[in-house]
Amino acid sequence: MTDDPNAPDRDRQPSFIAEVTHLGRWVPSVDLFALFTLMPVPVLVLGCLFGGVFAWAGLIWIAGLIHVLDRLIRRAAPDAPEGSEFPAADSLSIALGVAHFAVLALAVIAVVGLTGLGIVERIVVFLGCGMFLGQVSNPNAHELIHRADKRLFTLGKWIYISLLYGQHVSAHRLVHHRYVATRDDPNTAVLGESFWAYLRQVWPGEFRAGWRAEQALRARRSATQVQGWRGWLGPYAHYLAGGLAGIMLVWIAFGLMAVAVYVLLCLYAQIQILLADYVQHYGLERRRVADSYEPVSVLHSWDAPDPVSALWMLNAPRHSDHHAHPARPYPLLALGDYRAPGRPVLPYSLPVMATLALSPRIWHRLMDRRVKQLRARQAEL
């Protein structure tokens, strides 16, 4: 971009679709995020209930149309001016949280066959709803667990628990943000590591790292802390008991086959969560400085400027700014000068790169050379 993205009038409020600035540029409003994240929800619900064209429409929208629009528009949306306020951002996150639980429940019911869908329709519903859980519910829950408001944090936590991935709440906040782009972060993939090798170690590694971080926090608490097994387990009591309660509820309500479907949907969503982590930090390293590491900067996350997938994923592809400002609401996440030398920028959108990462041969041919070139450029800075 040639114009300064921070130049627009700071006093204007977001309009229904976008904030139009005095320079004729626009900044996405919460309504635009809502349009792209909530639009597939009624289609997915109708697909679960009736199958047919609705089931296919939901999958095609998520798996195809978003990528096509990214390639057609290409130009990244400008950054929101510093100091902008988006009071509707939390309302959208709450709405998406409600949609998450509805889509998850309906997907289980539909895929197990209780709405009368055929086998092909069930597969299509599984894929479409699973992509929503992995690509919208995850960024939304990720947004919520960084909120200071305890009610919003709790909603994000229970979204992850419902996906049988509660430990991510602790590991992401207490470990990943502190140790990103180092060997001490289980969620950072090293150069040359395939996604499948990464997957084998990251889930248990994240579980252990989050547990150790919570225990360290517990050790620093005052004598008024909760005692007994709940105090010892900390939030892991919620993660484990909540996940088990979800499985039991599905079993009692819909039977053992529904439990299998529920677990598979959760695993599908978890793989997408880990694909995002794999892609967004692949091969990037922070230099060791004395007994610590250099501060986290834009050099330690892969960003993606693609505009439509950014709306679809609540600006999760603007990942470096999130690491710089974890509490910053998603409409304010900025790309900055992403074309500057040495900036890690993905060649395609985050969903496309996550798909390519499933093939180690394609991934390494596409990314390893870029990582080495980045390291050489960054060494010159």
C-alpha positions in Angstrom: 0.0 0.0 0.0 1.3 3.4 -0.8 -1.0 5.5 1.4 -0.5 5.7 5.2 -3.1 3.4 6.7 -3.1 5.4 9.9 -3.9 8.7 8.1 -7.7 8.5 8.1 -9.8 10.8 10.2 -9.9 9.3 13.7 -13.2 10.9 14.7 -15.4 9.0 12.3 -17.3 6.0 13.6 -17.7 2.7 11.7 -20.7 2.7 9.3 -22.9 -0.3 8.4 -20.3 -1.9 6.1 -17.1 0.1 6.4 -15.6 3.3 7.7 -15.0 5.7 4.8 -12.1 8.0 5.5 -11.4 11.5 4.2 -8.8 10.0 2.0 -11.3 7.7 0.3 -10.0 4.6 2.0 -12.0 2.3 4.2 -11.5 0.3 7.3 -13.6 -2.8 8.0 -16.3 -2.3 10.6 -17.6 -4.9 12.9 -20.6 -5.2 10.6 -18.3 -6.5 7.9 -16.7 -9.0 10.2 -20.2 -10.1 11.2 -21.3 -10.4 7.5 -18.5 -12.8 6.7 -18.5 -14.9 9.9 -22.2 -15.2 10.5 -23.4 -15.6 6.8 -22.6 -19.3 6.6 -24.2 -20.1 9.9 -27.9 -20.3 8.8 -26.7 -22.2 5.7 -24.8 -24.7 7.8 -27.9 -25.1 10.1 -30.1 -25.7 7.1 -27.6 -28.1 5.7 -27.7 -30.1 9.0 -31.5 -30.2 8.9 -32.2 -30.7 5.3 -28.9 -31.5 3.5 -29.0 -31.1 -0.3 -28.0 -27.7 -1.7 -27.7 -26.2 1.8 -25.0 -28.7 2.8 -23.1 -28.1 -0.3 -23.5 -24.3 -0.2 -22.0 -24.1 3.2 -19.0 -26.2 2.3 -18.4 -24.4 -1.0 -18.6 -21.0 0.7 -16.0 -21.9 3.3 -13.7 -24.0 1.2 -13.8 -22.2 -2.1 -15.5 -18.8 -2.3 -13.5 -17.2 0.5 -10.3 -18.1 -1.4 -11.7 -16.8 -4.7 -12.7 -13.5 -3.2 -9.2 -13.2 -1.6 -7.6 -13.7 -5.0 -10.0 -11.3 -6.7 -9.7 -8.4 -4.2 -6.1 -9.1 -3.3 -5.5 -5.7 -1.7 -5.2 -5.7 2.1 -7.7 -3.7 4.1 -6.1 -0.6 5.7 -5.3 -0.6 9.4 -7.8 1.0 11.7 -6.5 4.3 13.1 -5.0 4.0 16.6 -7.5 5.0 19.2 -10.5 3.7 17.2 -13.3 2.1 19.2 -15.4 -0.9 18.1 -18.0 -1.4 20.9 -19.8 -4.0 18.9 -16.8 -6.3 18.7 -17.6 -8.1 21.9 -21.2 -8.5 20.9 -20.1 -10.3 17.7 -17.9 -12.5 19.7 -20.8 -13.5 22.0 -23.0 -14.1 19.0 -20.3 -16.3 17.4 -19.9 -18.2 20.7 -23.7 -19.0 20.7 -23.4 -20.0 17.0 -20.5 -22.3 17.9 -22.5 -24.4 20.3 -25.5 -24.5 18.0 -23.4 -25.6 15.0 -21.5 -28.2 17.1 -24.6 -29.8 18.4 -26.5 -29.8 15.1 -23.4 -31.2 13.3 -23.3 -34.1 15.7 -27.0 -34.8 15.3 -26.9 -34.5 11.5 -23.7 -36.6 10.9 -25.0 -39.4 13.2 -28.0 -39.6 10.9 -30.8 -38.2 13.2 -32.0 -35.7 10.6 -32.3 -38.2 7.8 -29.3 -37.2 5.6 -27.6 -39.5 3.2 -24.0 -40.6 3.7 -22.6 -38.1 1.2 -24.6 -35.3 2.8 -23.3 -36.3 6.2 -19.7 -36.1 5.0 -20.3 -32.7 3.5 -22.0 -31.4 6.7 -19.1 -32.8 8.7 -16.5 -31.0 6.6 -18.4 -27.7 6.4 -19.3 -27.5 10.1 -15.9 -28.7 11.1 -14.3 -25.9 9.1 -16.5 -23.4 10.8 -15.4 -24.8 14.2 -11.8 -24.7 13.3 -11.6 -21.4 11.4 -14.2 -19.2 13.1 -14.8 -20.7 16.6 -11.1 -21.0 17.2 -10.2 -17.4 16.3 -13.2 -16.2 18.3 -12.3 -18.3 21.4 -8.7 -17.1 21.0 -10.0 -13.6 21.0 -12.1 -14.1 24.1 -9.4 -15.8 26.3 -7.4 -12.6 25.9 -10.2 -10.5 27.3 -10.0 -8.9 30.8 -13.8 -9.3 31.2 -14.1 -12.6 33.1 -17.4 -13.3 31.4 -15.9 -13.1 27.9 -12.9 -15.1 29.0 -15.2 -17.8 30.4 -17.1 -18.0 27.1 -13.8 -18.5 25.2 -12.6 -21.1 27.7 -15.8 -23.2 27.3 -15.6 -23.0 23.5 -12.2 -24.7 23.8 -13.5 -27.1 26.4 -16.4 -28.1 24.1 -13.8 -28.9 21.5 -12.0 -31.1 24.0 -9.0 -28.7 23.9 -9.3 -26.8 27.2 -5.5 -26.9 27.8 -5.0 -24.5 24.9 -6.4 -21.8 27.2 -3.5 -22.1 29.6 -0.8 -23.1 27.1 -1.5 -20.3 24.7 -1.7 -17.5 27.2 1.0 -18.6 29.6 3.5 -20.4 27.4 3.0 -19.6 23.7 3.0 -15.8 24.2 6.0 -15.9 26.4 8.2 -18.3 24.5 6.9 -18.0 20.9 9.6 -18.5 18.2 11.8 -20.4 20.6 12.4 -24.1 21.4 10.6 -23.6 24.7 7.3 -23.1 22.9 5.7 -26.4 21.9 3.5 -24.6 19.4 6.4 -23.2 17.3 7.5 -25.4 14.5 11.2 -25.5 13.6 12.6 -25.2 10.1 12.4 -28.6 8.3 9.7 -30.0 10.6 6.6 -31.4 8.8 3.2 -30.7 10.2 2.6 -34.4 10.9 5.8 -34.6 13.0 4.7 -31.3 14.7 1.3 -32.7 15.4 2.7 -35.8 17.2 4.5 -33.7 19.8 2.5 -30.4 20.0 -0.7 -31.8 21.6 1.0 -33.6 24.6 3.7 -30.9 24.7 1.1 -28.2 25.0 -0.8 -30.1 27.7 2.3 -30.5 29.8 3.5 -26.9 29.2 0.2 -25.4 30.2 0.0 -27.6 33.3 3.5 -26.6 34.4 2.7 -22.9 33.8 -0.5 -23.2 35.9 1.3 -25.0 38.7 3.9 -22.2 38.7 1.2 -19.6 39.0 -0.4 -21.7 41.8 2.9 -21.7 43.7 3.0 -17.9 43.6 -0.6 -17.4 44.9 -1.4 -16.4 48.5 -2.4 -18.7 51.3 -6.1 -17.9 50.4 -5.9 -20.0 47.3 -8.4 -22.8 46.8 -7.2 -26.0 48.6 -7.7 -29.6 47.8 -7.8 -31.4 44.4 -9.5 -28.5 42.7 -6.8 -26.1 43.8 -4.1 -28.6 42.7 -5.7 -29.1 39.3 -6.5 -25.4 38.8 -8.3 -24.7 35.5 -7.4 -28.2 34.4 -10.3 -29.4 36.6 -12.6 -27.5 34.3 -10.8 -28.7 31.1 -10.9 -32.3 32.1 -14.3 -32.5 33.8 -15.9 -30.2 31.2 -14.6 -32.4 28.3 -15.8 -35.6 30.1 -19.2 -34.0 30.8 -19.6 -33.1 27.1 -18.8 -36.6 26.0 -21.2 -38.1 28.6 -24.0 -35.6 27.6 -23.7 -36.6 24.0 -23.7 -40.3 24.9 -26.8 -40.0 27.1 -28.7 -37.9 24.6 -27.7 -39.5 21.3 -25.8 -42.7 21.9 -22.3 -44.1 21.4 -22.1 -43.4 17.7 -22.8 -39.7 18.4 -19.8 -39.7 20.8 -17.6 -41.0 18.0 -18.9 -38.2 15.7 -18.4 -35.6 18.4 -14.8 -36.7 19.1 -14.0 -36.7 15.4 -15.4 -33.2 14.9 -13.3 -32.0 17.9 -10.2 -33.6 16.4 -10.9 -32.0 13.0 -11.2 -28.6 14.7 -8.1 -29.2 16.8 -6.0 -30.1 13.7 -7.1 -26.8 12.1 -6.1 -24.9 15.3 -2.7 -26.6 15.2 -2.3 -26.0 11.5 -2.8 -22.3 12.1 -0.1 -22.3 14.9 2.2 -24.4 12.6 1.9 -22.0 9.7 2.0 -18.7 11.6 5.4 -19.4 13.3 7.1 -21.9 11.1 10.8 -21.7 11.1 11.0 -18.3 12.8 13.4 -17.8 15.7 14.1 -15.2 18.4 17.7 -14.6 19.1 19.1 -15.5 22.5 20.1 -12.4 24.5 22.0 -13.2 27.7 19.7 -15.5 29.8 16.6 -14.6 27.9 15.4 -14.0 24.3 15.0 -10.8 22.2 11.6 -9.2 22.5 8.8 -10.5 20.3 8.4 -8.4 17.1 6.9 -8.5 13.7 9.8 -10.7 12.7 8.4 -13.7 14.6 5.0 -14.3 13.1 3.9 -15.0 9.5 1.2 -12.5 8.5 -1.3 -12.8 5.6 -2.7 -9.6 4.1 -5.6 -11.4 2.3 -8.7 -9.3 3.0 -11.7 -11.8 3.0 -10.0 -14.6 4.9 -9.0 -11.9 7.5 -12.7 -11.0 7.9 -13.6 -14.7 8.1 -11.0 -15.4 10.8 -11.5 -12.2 12.8 -8.1 -10.8 11.7 -6.2 -13.8 13.0 -3.9 -13.7 9.9 -2.6 -10.3 11.3 -0.8 -12.4 13.8 2.4 -10.4 14.6 0.3 -7.5 15.9 -1.6 -9.8 18.1 1.7 -11.0 19.7 2.7 -7.4 20.1 -0.6 -6.4 21.7 -2.4 -9.6 23.0 -5.3 -7.6 24.5 -6.0 -5.6 21.3 -9.5 -6.2 19.9 -9.5 -7.9 16.5 -10.8 -4.9 14.5 -7.7 -3.0 15.6 -5.1 -5.5 14.6 -2.7 -3.9 12.1 -0.5 -5.1 9.3 1.7 -2.0 9.3 4.3 -1.9 6.6 4.0 -5.6 5.7 6.0 -5.2 2.5 9.1 -4.0 4.4 12.3 -6.1 3.9 12.5 -9.0 6.4 8.8 -9.1 7.2 7.5 -12.7 7.2 4.5 -12.6 4.9 2.7 -15.8 3.6 2.5 -16.3 -0.1 -1.2 -17.2 0.1 -4.0 -16.8 2.7 -3.8 -18.6 6.0 -6.5 -21.2 5.1 -4.7 -22.0 1.9 -1.4 -22.3 3.6 -2.9 -24.5 6.2 -4.1 -26.8 3.5 -0.7 -26.9 1.7 0.9 -27.7 5.1 -0.8 -31.1 5.0 1.6 -32.1 2.2 5.1 -31.8 3.6 6.7 -32.0 0.2 4.7 -29.0 -1.1 5.1 -27.1 2.1 8.9 -27.4 2.4 9.4 -26.6 -1.3 7.3 -23.5 -0.8 8.4 -22.3 2.6 11.9 -23.5 3.5 13.6 -21.2 1.0 11.5 -18.3 2.2 12.6 -18.9 5.8 16.3 -19.0 4.9 16.0 -15.8 2.8 14.2 -14.1 5.7 17.0 -15.2 8.1 19.6 -13.8 5.8 17.7 -10.4 5.4 17.0 -10.2 9.1 20.7 -10.8 9.9 21.5 -7.7 7.9 19.0 -5.4 9.7 
